[in-house]
Amino acid sequence: MSKLGDLGAKLYRGEVGYDFVGKRFVWYGVSILITITAIVALAVQGLNMGIEFKGGAVFTTPKTAVSVAKATEDAEKASGHDAIVQELGTGGLRIQISGLDTDAAADVKKELAGALKVTEADINADLVGPSWGSQIANKAWTGLGVFMVLVVIYLAIAFEWRMAVAALVALIHDLTITVGIYALVGFEVTPGTVIGLLTILGYSLYDTVVVFDSLKEQTKDITKQTRYTYGELANKSINGTLVRSINTTVVALLPVAGLLFIGGGVLGAGMLNDISLSLFVGLAAGAYSSIFIATPLVVDLKEREPAMKALRKRVEAKRAAVAAKGGDPEEAYAEDGETPEVIAQGRADRATGRRR
């Protein structure tokens, strides 16, 4: 068995673990800081919306010897608007001009053909009117809102409302961070970006549901025992699914990193940038939030219940009673009615580093 697999088995059995829940206020603070940074970036720099949302034109040229800098200068001179020029893998150029009136596109196309020394017929022009772009933006927001509502309803039915609220907070956390990164780096927001955002929200929800499912199983009939509090069982659930979450996230991030750094960075493919950045940032943020935000938040909400408060008191009272008698500490973690032999075996397991 590999070292990572061995660690995963130990985490699952509870032989080793990290107190994620106990240190939750540290993670809350980190998340709040990152979220505030993202919101400030959005407020100060804003999003670089693509022409699909604000209207304009995209001209795709055949192979040309004209440099990107020269083509940018020619496009801005011909249109009177700012232009974004990318070199394609074929040697051609992708010239994007936002805010360009569709009526003026034909004249701009003609001037570009002369400046770039290509025939006008070989330049492909895609035109987007501002009203159409507004409709696309509204549909994107509507789709995102419907997704969020369906997620909350499903989780409230499959688990409970506290888990639905925690998952919603985690999703908003992931979305805010990803959009904030877009504002910081200045990447264009296109329909591809929206597709990427919806995709990473699905991945984030998957990781969260895996932990929630484990937590639901661990806390079944929780009030009938005095071994663990709700928070401790939640921590066991996170540790038990930790390696699985890491494995699925890394496996998903590797091909996305290829899209972002090779497809977008080396080949200069614009659409790959739009999708891959949102996927890369969102997948990482989703894995983080499912472990450090969603489940600890469920604990905070759940332990407000009278039944969970009473359970904590019984657990603490049992441990205090064992400590006062100078008894075996393992007795505090024993199920009611366990024999001395079972308790002794638990002590032996812990002494040899194989805690139950």
Beta strands, then each sheet from edge to edge (+ up, - down):
strand 1: 48-49
strand 2: 56-60
strand 3: 83-87
strand 4: 93-98
strand 5: 124-128
strand 6: 188-189
sheet 1: 1+ 6+
sheet 2: 3+ 4- 2+ 5-
end
